[in-house]
Amino acid sequence: MYSRWFNVAVVLLWLSTMGWLLVEKVLPPLRLGDRPDYAAILGDEGKHAPIGWRLSINDQPVGWALSTTHIQPSGLSEIESLVHFDRLPLSEFVPLGLRSLLGMVDGAALNQPMEAASTLAIDPLHRLSRFESSVRLGDGDELVRLRGNLEGSHADLTIHSGDFLYRTSVPVPPDALMSDAFSPQTRLPNLRTGQTWTAPSFSPLLPPNSPVEIMHARVVGIEPLSFQGEVEQVWLVVYQEDEGAVLGQEHDARGRLWVRRDGTVLRQEMRLFSSTLSFVRLPAKEARALYTEAERRRLERESKRRWPYMGEPSDEAPSPPVGDSFAEPPAPGPAPSSTGGP
């Protein structure tokens, strides 16, 4: 028969164990609140105006970015991002081996305008269902595209570039907040000091055998930020690639976000190879003007792709298109001269 003191020791050990579980596992979620999720990020459907960003690399202005959210009648939501580089030393962002694969061996190709576009599709239950990311040089066709479909705890990926096609599957943590490596985050509501979450980052410019990086985010605390002529006290969120590192240490940071108390992201920095890519939020009026100009450029590019003869010299005007296809060609006649139209 055990002594009374032994029974007391067992009870104390049990109490201490349960106390540790309560403090370490139960109380933190209750104290910190819910971590950011797609439902909170989407927020009020009536507030999804275009969001503009000023873009810089190593503090040198290089372009702009747009973030838009579209909610379909079916309840499907799409978060789209377009990042435009006026000039970009692409060699800083693309590994040497991948440059050869993508045909970017010409020096001129490494220093021309570039656009990176991405889409996150969120289902009516606010779960990520698919994502896409593509890169285009100049006004040409897409250089490379990545597509991903979520199937349970993994994502089926397809990477396509010219004649190159690669398929793979990667594990994805449940309820993770995925993002394009080149795209800014627009909202992170309900933040509290000490919150952590998993944030996988994808990009078609990453090596094909590892196009997704698992990042870990932590809310470090409050710090001052100078924004549009005023100093605000905002949340600092740090992203790191290795969970084994001490979360929140500046020298380990792969990315940093400065977030207003209401969840609005004001500034974002991402470290890509040896460079720092920065996004600074624009005023609403500038964002709307930027969106209008971006739409005009998009329609113009699509028109040129649909009607390739536009802008080319011709002695004979081409037949107008009918519906989604071109009109029937005219009846056979005399052969056109060498300067004739198409």
C-alpha positions in Angstrom: 0.0 0.0 0.0 1.4 3.4 -1.0 2.1 6.0 1.6 0.1 9.2 1.9 3.1 11.2 0.9 3.5 9.2 -2.3 -0.1 9.9 -3.2 0.4 13.6 -2.5 3.5 13.6 -4.8 1.5 12.0 -7.6 -1.3 14.5 -7.2 1.2 17.4 -7.3 2.9 16.0 -10.4 -0.5 15.7 -12.1 -1.4 19.3 -11.2 1.9 20.6 -12.5 1.5 18.7 -15.8 -2.0 20.0 -16.3 -0.9 23.5 -15.4 1.8 23.3 -18.1 -0.8 22.1 -20.6 -3.2 24.9 -19.6 -0.5 27.7 -19.8 1.3 26.4 -23.0 -1.5 24.9 -25.1 -4.9 26.2 -24.0 -4.5 29.8 -22.8 -2.3 31.2 -25.7 -5.0 30.8 -28.4 -7.6 32.3 -26.0 -5.3 35.1 -25.0 -4.0 35.9 -28.5 -7.2 35.5 -30.4 -7.7 33.9 -33.8 -4.8 34.0 -36.2 -5.3 35.7 -39.5 -7.4 33.7 -42.0 -8.9 34.2 -45.4 -12.3 35.0 -43.9 -10.9 37.9 -41.9 -8.7 39.1 -44.8 -11.6 39.2 -47.2 -13.6 41.2 -44.6 -16.5 43.4 -45.7 -17.4 42.7 -49.4 -18.1 46.4 -49.9 -14.6 47.5 -49.2 -12.7 45.8 -51.9 -11.4 48.8 -53.8 -8.1 48.5 -55.8 -5.0 48.8 -53.6 -1.9 50.4 -55.1 1.7 50.1 -54.1 5.0 51.9 -54.8 7.6 49.4 -55.6 11.4 49.6 -54.9 14.4 47.4 -54.9 17.1 48.3 -52.4 15.4 51.6 -51.9 15.5 52.4 -55.6 12.1 53.0 -57.3 11.4 50.4 -60.0 7.7 50.2 -60.5 4.2 49.7 -59.0 1.8 47.0 -57.9 -2.0 46.5 -57.7 -4.1 44.3 -55.5 -7.7 43.6 -56.3 -10.4 41.3 -54.8 -13.4 40.0 -56.8 -16.3 38.1 -55.2 -18.4 36.1 -57.6 -22.1 35.5 -57.2 -21.3 31.8 -56.4 -19.4 32.9 -53.3 -15.9 32.2 -54.9 -13.4 35.0 -54.1 -10.3 35.8 -56.1 -7.5 37.9 -54.7 -5.4 39.1 -57.7 -2.1 40.9 -57.7 -0.2 42.5 -60.6 3.4 43.7 -59.9 5.0 45.8 -62.7 8.8 46.4 -62.8 9.8 49.3 -65.1 13.3 47.9 -65.1 14.5 44.9 -63.3 17.9 43.2 -63.1 16.3 39.8 -63.4 19.6 38.1 -62.6 19.1 39.2 -59.0 15.9 37.1 -58.7 16.5 34.1 -61.0 19.1 31.5 -60.3 21.7 30.9 -63.0 20.4 27.4 -63.9 16.8 28.6 -64.2 17.8 31.4 -66.6 19.1 29.0 -69.1 15.9 26.9 -68.8 13.8 30.0 -69.4 15.9 31.2 -72.3 17.1 34.3 -70.5 20.7 34.2 -71.5 20.7 37.4 -73.4 21.8 40.4 -71.4 19.1 42.6 -72.8 16.5 40.1 -71.6 17.7 40.4 -68.1 17.1 44.2 -67.9 13.7 44.8 -69.5 10.2 45.5 -68.0 8.6 42.6 -66.2 5.2 41.8 -64.8 4.3 39.2 -62.2 0.7 38.3 -61.8 -0.9 36.0 -59.3 -4.4 34.8 -58.3 -5.6 33.2 -55.1 -9.1 31.5 -55.4 -11.0 31.2 -52.1 -14.1 29.0 -51.9 -17.3 30.0 -50.2 -16.1 28.3 -47.0 -13.1 30.6 -47.1 -10.6 27.9 -47.9 -7.9 28.3 -50.6 -8.9 26.1 -53.5 -6.3 27.0 -56.2 -3.5 29.5 -56.9 -1.7 30.7 -60.1 1.4 32.8 -60.7 3.0 33.9 -63.9 5.8 36.1 -65.2 5.9 38.1 -68.4 8.8 40.0 -70.0 7.9 43.3 -71.7 4.7 43.0 -73.8 5.4 39.4 -74.9 3.8 36.2 -73.9 4.1 34.6 -70.5 7.6 33.4 -69.7 6.6 30.9 -67.1 3.4 30.0 -65.3 2.7 28.0 -62.1 -0.7 26.5 -61.3 -1.6 24.8 -58.0 -4.8 23.0 -56.9 -5.3 22.2 -53.3 -6.2 18.5 -52.6 -6.5 17.9 -48.9 -3.1 18.4 -47.2 -1.1 18.8 -50.4 -1.0 20.9 -53.6 -0.8 19.5 -57.1 1.5 21.9 -59.0 2.1 22.4 -62.8 4.9 24.6 -64.1 4.9 25.5 -67.7 7.4 27.5 -69.7 7.6 27.1 -73.5 8.0 23.4 -74.2 9.0 22.7 -70.6 6.3 21.1 -68.5 6.8 19.9 -64.9 4.4 18.5 -62.5 4.8 17.8 -58.8 3.0 17.6 -55.5 4.0 19.4 -52.3 2.6 19.1 -48.7 0.7 22.2 -47.5 -0.1 22.8 -43.8 -3.8 22.9 -43.1 -5.3 26.5 -42.9 -2.0 28.0 -44.0 -2.0 31.5 -45.5 -0.3 31.1 -48.9 1.1 34.0 -50.9 3.0 34.8 -54.1 6.7 35.6 -53.3 6.3 38.8 -55.5 2.9 39.9 -54.3 2.1 42.2 -51.3 -0.2 41.1 -48.5 -3.1 43.6 -48.2 -4.7 42.8 -44.8 -3.8 41.0 -41.6 -6.5 41.7 -39.1 -6.8 40.7 -35.4 -3.1 40.7 -34.6 -1.7 40.2 -31.1 1.9 40.1 -29.9 3.2 36.6 -30.0 0.8 35.2 -32.7 2.4 32.8 -35.1 1.2 31.0 -38.2 2.5 29.2 -41.3 2.7 31.1 -44.5 3.9 29.1 -47.6 5.3 31.3 -50.4 5.2 30.2 -54.0 6.8 31.6 -57.2 7.4 30.3 -60.8 10.9 31.7 -60.5 11.8 29.4 -57.7 13.6 26.1 -58.8 11.0 23.8 -60.4 11.7 21.0 -57.9 10.9 23.3 -54.9 8.5 26.1 -56.1 7.0 26.5 -52.6 8.8 27.7 -49.5 7.4 27.1 -46.1 7.6 30.4 -44.2 6.7 31.1 -40.5 5.2 34.4 -39.4 5.3 36.0 -35.9 3.8 39.2 -34.6 6.8 40.8 -32.8 5.0 43.7 -31.3 4.3 47.4 -31.8 6.8 49.9 -33.3 6.6 53.4 -34.9 6.4 53.8 -38.7 6.6 57.0 -40.7 3.8 56.7 -43.3 2.6 59.5 -45.6 4.1 62.3 -43.4 2.8 60.9 -40.0 4.3 58.5 -37.5 2.0 55.7 -36.5 2.3 52.9 -33.9 1.8 49.7 -36.0 2.3 46.0 -35.7 5.5 44.5 -36.9 5.2 41.0 -38.4 8.4 39.0 -39.2 8.6 36.1 -41.7 11.3 33.4 -41.5 11.9 30.3 -43.5 13.2 28.0 -40.7 11.0 27.2 -37.8 14.1 26.2 -35.9 15.4 29.8 -35.9 14.5 32.2 -33.2 11.3 33.8 -34.5 11.4 37.5 -34.6 15.2 38.0 -34.9 16.0 40.7 -37.5 19.0 38.8 -38.9 16.9 35.8 -39.7 14.0 37.7 -41.3 13.0 36.9 -44.9 10.2 39.4 -44.8 8.7 42.1 -42.7 5.2 43.7 -42.6 4.1 46.9 -40.9 0.4 46.6 -40.2 -2.0 49.3 -38.9 -4.1 48.4 -35.8 -7.2 47.8 -38.1 -5.3 45.2 -40.1 -4.3 47.4 -43.0 -0.8 46.5 -44.3 1.1 49.8 -44.9 4.5 48.5 -45.9 6.1 45.2 -46.8 9.7 44.1 -47.4 10.8 40.8 -48.8 14.4 39.5 -49.1 15.0 37.7 -52.4 18.5 36.5 -52.8 20.8 39.5 -52.3 18.1 42.2 -52.8 15.2 43.7 -50.7 11.9 44.2 -52.5 9.7 46.8 -50.8 6.0 47.7 -51.2 4.6 51.0 -49.8 0.8 51.5 -49.9 -0.4 54.4 -52.0 -3.3 56.7 -51.2 -6.7 55.6 -52.4 -6.9 58.2 -55.1 -3.5 57.2 -56.6 -4.5 53.6 -56.4 -7.7 54.2 -58.4 -5.8 56.1 -61.1 -3.2 53.3 -61.3 -6.0 50.7 -61.7 -7.5 52.7 -64.6 -4.2 52.9 -66.4 -3.4 49.3 -65.8 -6.8 48.2 -67.2 -6.2 50.4 -70.3 -2.8 48.7 -70.8 -4.3 45.3 -70.4 -7.0 45.9 -72.9 -4.5 47.3 -75.4 -2.3 44.3 -75.0 -5.2 41.9 -75.5 -6.3 43.8 -78.6 -2.9 43.5 -80.2 -2.8 39.8 -79.3 -6.2 39.2 -80.8 -5.6 41.4 -83.9 -1.9 40.9 -84.7 -2.1 43.1 -87.8 -2.8 46.3 -85.7 -0.1 48.8 -86.1 1.5 47.1 -89.2 1.7 48.9 -92.5 -0.8 47.7 -95.1 -2.3 48.9 -98.4 -5.5 47.2 -97.7 -7.6 47.5 -94.6 -8.3 44.1 -92.9 -11.8 42.7 -92.5 -13.4 43.6 -89.2 -13.7 40.7 -86.7 -17.0 39.0 -86.2 -17.8 37.9 -82.6 -14.8 36.1 -81.2 -13.4 35.2 -84.6 -12.2 36.9 -87.7 -14.5 37.5 -90.7 -14.4 35.2 -93.6 -11.7 36.1 -96.1 -12.7 37.9 -99.3 -13.3 35.9 -102.5 -10.1 34.9 -104.4 -8.8 37.6 -106.7 -5.6 39.0 -108.1 -2.5 38.1 -106.0 -1.6 41.0 -103.6 1.5 43.0 -104.2 4.5 42.5 -101.9 3.3 45.4 -99.9 -0.2 44.2 -99.6 -2.1 43.7 -96.3 -2.4 40.4 -94.5 
